[in-house]
Amino acid sequence: MSARAWERWRAQVEEAWTRHRSHPDLDRQLDAMQADFKARTAWVDELSEKEAEEMLHGLSACLAALQEAVGDTPGVDAP
């Protein structure tokens, strides 16, 4: 996922978030969850395009290695 894709996804989530607010108690819980999510992912927004690409490349390589390792293990299904 590129930095632009991340921004588009995040914008879509925020748009959906603002459209579906009708229960005050749930809204408070969701507001807390949204704030927590933003706090946990704020570092992603500060990555440069190059840093994001490098991170995603490393993640892809890691996932490929895990899938290969799981594929060699009897009785374990690959993700």
C-alpha positions as CSV (number, residue, x, y, z in Angstrom):
1,M,0.0,0.0,0.0
2,S,1.5,3.3,-1.0
3,A,1.3,6.5,1.0
4,R,-1.4,7.8,-1.4
5,A,-3.4,4.6,-1.0
6,W,-3.1,4.9,2.8
7,E,-4.4,8.5,2.6
8,R,-7.3,7.5,0.3
9,W,-8.3,4.6,2.6
10,R,-8.1,6.8,5.7
11,A,-10.2,9.5,4.0
12,Q,-12.8,6.9,3.1
13,V,-12.9,5.6,6.7
14,E,-13.3,9.1,8.0
15,E,-16.1,9.9,5.5
16,A,-18.0,6.7,6.4
17,W,-17.4,7.6,10.1
18,T,-19.2,10.9,9.8
19,R,-22.1,9.6,7.7
20,H,-23.2,6.9,10.3
21,R,-23.6,8.7,13.6
22,S,-27.0,8.2,15.2
23,H,-26.6,6.6,18.6
24,P,-25.0,8.8,21.3
25,D,-23.6,6.0,23.5
26,L,-22.1,4.2,20.5
27,D,-20.8,7.5,19.1
28,R,-18.8,8.1,22.3
29,Q,-17.3,4.7,22.2
30,L,-16.5,5.1,18.5
31,D,-15.0,8.5,19.1
32,A,-12.7,6.9,21.7
33,M,-11.8,4.1,19.3
34,Q,-11.1,6.6,16.5
35,A,-8.8,8.7,18.7
36,D,-7.0,5.6,19.7
37,F,-6.6,4.5,16.1
38,K,-5.3,7.9,15.0
39,A,-2.8,7.9,17.9
40,R,-1.6,4.4,17.0
41,T,-1.2,5.2,13.3
42,A,0.0,8.8,13.4
43,W,3.6,7.7,12.8
44,V,2.5,6.4,9.3
45,D,1.4,9.9,8.3
46,E,4.9,11.2,9.1
47,L,6.7,8.7,6.8
48,S,8.1,10.0,3.5
49,E,7.0,8.2,0.3
50,K,10.4,6.5,0.2
51,E,10.2,5.3,3.8
52,A,6.6,4.0,3.2
53,E,7.7,2.1,0.1
54,E,10.7,0.6,2.0
55,M,8.6,-0.4,4.9
56,L,6.0,-2.0,2.6
57,H,8.6,-3.8,0.6
58,G,10.1,-5.3,3.8
59,L,6.6,-6.3,5.0
60,S,5.9,-8.0,1.7
61,A,9.2,-9.9,2.0
62,C,8.4,-10.9,5.5
63,L,5.0,-12.2,4.6
64,A,6.3,-14.1,1.7
65,A,8.9,-15.8,4.0
66,L,6.2,-16.6,6.5
67,Q,4.0,-18.1,3.8
68,E,6.9,-20.2,2.5
69,A,7.7,-21.4,6.1
70,V,4.1,-22.3,6.8
71,G,3.8,-24.0,3.5
72,D,6.6,-26.3,4.5
73,T,5.0,-27.2,7.8
74,P,2.7,-30.2,7.8
75,G,-0.8,-29.6,9.3
76,V,-0.6,-25.8,9.2
77,D,-2.6,-23.8,6.6
78,A,-1.0,-20.8,5.0
79,P,-2.7,-17.5,5.6
